[in-house]
Amino acid sequence: MTTSPTSTTALRAVLFDSGGVLMRPIGGRWNPRADFEETVLAHASSLTPQQFAAAIAAGDHVFSASSSTPEYDDYHRVVLCHLGVDATPELLADLRRDVPPSTFLETYPDVEQTLEGLNRRGVRMAVVSDAWPNLPDLHAGLGISHFFEAYAISAVLGCNKPDPRMYHHASTALGLAPAQCLFVDDDPELVAAAIRLGYAGRALCRDSAVPGVPSITSLTQLLGLSFGC
């Protein structure tokens, strides 16, 4: 049986979720990428906004029904199928072509200050995220990857949070016990799951705190916690 830590004095690390905590999509949509319509229209110019909306909704269903993050090409095939567009190798390659992450992603205003502050204090950091394998590259493009010693990524591990393997992969990679790690996520249920596994936890709710789970409204509040580094 695991128990929740009773204090933060033994904390040595922070495990961050990524989307909704560290970064957000410019324009508000995570998937498909912001340049999806433009790329597809170069191959099939007669598609309408209504068709794109319906196909993207079908892609959203793939995510909600999957126990792990699907392969990028498999996700695109689903959306393209609903558009009636042939998923040729050329089109799939265009959809996953490298573009600067800053063209479709941005960090939250409280991220840089928080990561730098924790780093100066010797707090170790890792990422636990339901994401594709290229997440470290995205973080690198946004200038934050150097803060993190380890990544637990769903598409790599074959499971999503709250599967214990996600949390344990990160803490084990740091060589720390769960009670020495604080997990931060914008989903309170995933924070509650981490707490049940013995981690400390904070739900990041930038609009307002939520009842039932320890929460913060800004990442900068982490700088007020005590770490035993």
Secondary structure as a PSIPRED ss2 file (coil, helix, strand):
# PSIPRED VFORMAT (PSIPRED V4.0)

   1 M C   1.000  0.000  0.000
   2 T C   1.000  0.000  0.000
   3 T C   1.000  0.000  0.000
   4 S C   1.000  0.000  0.000
   5 P C   1.000  0.000  0.000
   6 T C   1.000  0.000  0.000
   7 S C   1.000  0.000  0.000
   8 T C   1.000  0.000  0.000
   9 T C   1.000  0.000  0.000
  10 A C   1.000  0.000  0.000
  11 L C   1.000  0.000  0.000
  12 R C   1.000  0.000  0.000
  13 A E   0.000  0.000  1.000
  14 V E   0.000  0.000  1.000
  15 L E   0.000  0.000  1.000
  16 F E   0.000  0.000  1.000
  17 D C   1.000  0.000  0.000
  18 S C   1.000  0.000  0.000
  19 G E   0.000  0.000  1.000
  20 G C   1.000  0.000  0.000
  21 V C   1.000  0.000  0.000
  22 L C   1.000  0.000  0.000
  23 M E   0.000  0.000  1.000
  24 R E   0.000  0.000  1.000
  25 P E   0.000  0.000  1.000
  26 I C   1.000  0.000  0.000
  27 G C   1.000  0.000  0.000
  28 G C   1.000  0.000  0.000
  29 R C   1.000  0.000  0.000
  30 W C   1.000  0.000  0.000
  31 N C   1.000  0.000  0.000
  32 P C   1.000  0.000  0.000
  33 R C   1.000  0.000  0.000
  34 A C   1.000  0.000  0.000
  35 D C   1.000  0.000  0.000
  36 F H   0.000  1.000  0.000
  37 E H   0.000  1.000  0.000
  38 E H   0.000  1.000  0.000
  39 T H   0.000  1.000  0.000
  40 V H   0.000  1.000  0.000
  41 L H   0.000  1.000  0.000
  42 A C   1.000  0.000  0.000
  43 H C   1.000  0.000  0.000
  44 A C   1.000  0.000  0.000
  45 S C   1.000  0.000  0.000
  46 S C   1.000  0.000  0.000
  47 L C   1.000  0.000  0.000
  48 T C   1.000  0.000  0.000
  49 P H   0.000  1.000  0.000
  50 Q H   0.000  1.000  0.000
  51 Q H   0.000  1.000  0.000
  52 F H   0.000  1.000  0.000
  53 A H   0.000  1.000  0.000
  54 A H   0.000  1.000  0.000
  55 A H   0.000  1.000  0.000
  56 I H   0.000  1.000  0.000
  57 A H   0.000  1.000  0.000
  58 A H   0.000  1.000  0.000
  59 G H   0.000  1.000  0.000
  60 D H   0.000  1.000  0.000
  61 H H   0.000  1.000  0.000
  62 V H   0.000  1.000  0.000
  63 F H   0.000  1.000  0.000
  64 S H   0.000  1.000  0.000
  65 A H   0.000  1.000  0.000
  66 S C   1.000  0.000  0.000
  67 S C   1.000  0.000  0.000
  68 S C   1.000  0.000  0.000
  69 T C   1.000  0.000  0.000
  70 P C   1.000  0.000  0.000
  71 E C   1.000  0.000  0.000
  72 Y H   0.000  1.000  0.000
  73 D H   0.000  1.000  0.000
  74 D H   0.000  1.000  0.000
  75 Y H   0.000  1.000  0.000
  76 H H   0.000  1.000  0.000
  77 R H   0.000  1.000  0.000
  78 V H   0.000  1.000  0.000
  79 V H   0.000  1.000  0.000
  80 L H   0.000  1.000  0.000
  81 C H   0.000  1.000  0.000
  82 H H   0.000  1.000  0.000
  83 L H   0.000  1.000  0.000
  84 G C   1.000  0.000  0.000
  85 V C   1.000  0.000  0.000
  86 D C   1.000  0.000  0.000
  87 A C   1.000  0.000  0.000
  88 T C   1.000  0.000  0.000
  89 P H   0.000  1.000  0.000
  90 E H   0.000  1.000  0.000
  91 L H   0.000  1.000  0.000
  92 L H   0.000  1.000  0.000
  93 A H   0.000  1.000  0.000
  94 D H   0.000  1.000  0.000
  95 L H   0.000  1.000  0.000
  96 R C   1.000  0.000  0.000
  97 R C   1.000  0.000  0.000
  98 D C   1.000  0.000  0.000
  99 V C   1.000  0.000  0.000
 100 P C   1.000  0.000  0.000
 101 P H   0.000  1.000  0.000
 102 S H   0.000  1.000  0.000
 103 T H   0.000  1.000  0.000
 104 F C   1.000  0.000  0.000
 105 L E   0.000  0.000  1.000
 106 E E   0.000  0.000  1.000
 107 T E   0.000  0.000  1.000
 108 Y C   1.000  0.000  0.000
 109 P C   1.000  0.000  0.000
 110 D C   1.000  0.000  0.000
 111 V H   0.000  1.000  0.000
 112 E H   0.000  1.000  0.000
 113 Q H   0.000  1.000  0.000
 114 T H   0.000  1.000  0.000
 115 L H   0.000  1.000  0.000
 116 E H   0.000  1.000  0.000
 117 G H   0.000  1.000  0.000
 118 L H   0.000  1.000  0.000
 119 N H   0.000  1.000  0.000
 120 R H   0.000  1.000  0.000
 121 R C   1.000  0.000  0.000
 122 G C   1.000  0.000  0.000
 123 V C   1.000  0.000  0.000
 124 R E   0.000  0.000  1.000
 125 M E   0.000  0.000  1.000
 126 A E   0.000  0.000  1.000
 127 V E   0.000  0.000  1.000
 128 V E   0.000  0.000  1.000
 129 S E   0.000  0.000  1.000
 130 D C   1.000  0.000  0.000
 131 A C   1.000  0.000  0.000
 132 W C   1.000  0.000  0.000
 133 P C   1.000  0.000  0.000
 134 N C   1.000  0.000  0.000
 135 L H   0.000  1.000  0.000
 136 P H   0.000  1.000  0.000
 137 D H   0.000  1.000  0.000
 138 L H   0.000  1.000  0.000
 139 H H   0.000  1.000  0.000
 140 A H   0.000  1.000  0.000
 141 G H   0.000  1.000  0.000
 142 L C   1.000  0.000  0.000
 143 G C   1.000  0.000  0.000
 144 I C   1.000  0.000  0.000
 145 S H   0.000  1.000  0.000
 146 H H   0.000  1.000  0.000
 147 F H   0.000  1.000  0.000
 148 F C   1.000  0.000  0.000
 149 E C   1.000  0.000  0.000
 150 A E   0.000  0.000  1.000
 151 Y E   0.000  0.000  1.000
 152 A E   0.000  0.000  1.000
 153 I E   0.000  0.000  1.000
 154 S H   0.000  1.000  0.000
 155 A H   0.000  1.000  0.000
 156 V H   0.000  1.000  0.000
 157 L H   0.000  1.000  0.000
 158 G C   1.000  0.000  0.000
 159 C C   1.000  0.000  0.000
 160 N C   1.000  0.000  0.000
 161 K C   1.000  0.000  0.000
 162 P C   1.000  0.000  0.000
 163 D C   1.000  0.000  0.000
 164 P H   0.000  1.000  0.000
 165 R H   0.000  1.000  0.000
 166 M H   0.000  1.000  0.000
 167 Y H   0.000  1.000  0.000
 168 H H   0.000  1.000  0.000
 169 H H   0.000  1.000  0.000
 170 A H   0.000  1.000  0.000
 171 S H   0.000  1.000  0.000
 172 T H   0.000  1.000  0.000
 173 A H   0.000  1.000  0.000
 174 L H   0.000  1.000  0.000
 175 G C   1.000  0.000  0.000
 176 L C   1.000  0.000  0.000
 177 A C   1.000  0.000  0.000
 178 P H   0.000  1.000  0.000
 179 A H   0.000  1.000  0.000
 180 Q H   0.000  1.000  0.000
 181 C E   0.000  0.000  1.000
 182 L E   0.000  0.000  1.000
 183 F E   0.000  0.000  1.000
 184 V E   0.000  0.000  1.000
 185 D E   0.000  0.000  1.000
 186 D C   1.000  0.000  0.000
 187 D C   1.000  0.000  0.000
 188 P H   0.000  1.000  0.000
 189 E H   0.000  1.000  0.000
 190 L H   0.000  1.000  0.000
 191 V H   0.000  1.000  0.000
 192 A H   0.000  1.000  0.000
 193 A H   0.000  1.000  0.000
 194 A H   0.000  1.000  0.000
 195 I H   0.000  1.000  0.000
 196 R H   0.000  1.000  0.000
 197 L C   1.000  0.000  0.000
 198 G C   1.000  0.000  0.000
 199 Y C   1.000  0.000  0.000
 200 A E   0.000  0.000  1.000
 201 G E   0.000  0.000  1.000
 202 R E   0.000  0.000  1.000
 203 A E   0.000  0.000  1.000
 204 L E   0.000  0.000  1.000
 205 C C   1.000  0.000  0.000
 206 R C   1.000  0.000  0.000
 207 D C   1.000  0.000  0.000
 208 S C   1.000  0.000  0.000
 209 A C   1.000  0.000  0.000
 210 V C   1.000  0.000  0.000
 211 P C   1.000  0.000  0.000
 212 G C   1.000  0.000  0.000
 213 V C   1.000  0.000  0.000
 214 P C   1.000  0.000  0.000
 215 S E   0.000  0.000  1.000
 216 I E   0.000  0.000  1.000
 217 T C   1.000  0.000  0.000
 218 S C   1.000  0.000  0.000
 219 L H   0.000  1.000  0.000
 220 T H   0.000  1.000  0.000
 221 Q H   0.000  1.000  0.000
 222 L H   0.000  1.000  0.000
 223 L H   0.000  1.000  0.000
 224 G H   0.000  1.000  0.000
 225 L C   1.000  0.000  0.000
 226 S C   1.000  0.000  0.000
 227 F C   1.000  0.000  0.000
 228 G C   1.000  0.000  0.000
 229 C C   1.000  0.000  0.000
